[in-house]
Amino acid sequence: MNLIRSSIVAMIILALAHTVFGNDWIPFAGQWTGQWSNTLGERGDDSLVLTEDQNGNLNGIWTNEVTVSGRRINQNTIELQGQTTARSYQITATVNGDEMIMQYIATRLNGSGSYRGRARFIRN
């Protein structure tokens, strides 16, 4: 039931956002899956679930553990922030069709530096 309700809400948000952003608006709301890699040589499977309101504000969950929020920068680019107990994330993502490319900086909260990462997602 929650999946149906979420799908209906996502369709309403998409319709409202289309009205606000015009014909060139690219939707970010939905479920995305893909792979990530970082400058530490690590890599793996990834996921991102986003909702977007009529003002371009975004909320979601990344990698099944990082709560993210942010806003639309333009027709196909968003900026998000997120944090866990160990890291803070600054994220920029761009959509082209059903593909999203995410670039992020992860800063360790214990003061021992940061690293960069990249993820490639496909809309489910």
Buried (B, 14 or more C-beta within 10 A) or exposed (E): EEEEEBEEEBEEBBEBBBEEBEEEBBBBBBBBBBEBBBEEEEEEEBBBBBBBBBEBEBBBBBBEEBEBEBEBEEEBEBEBBBEEEEBBBBBBBBBEEEEBBBEBBBBEEEEEEEBEBBBBBEBE
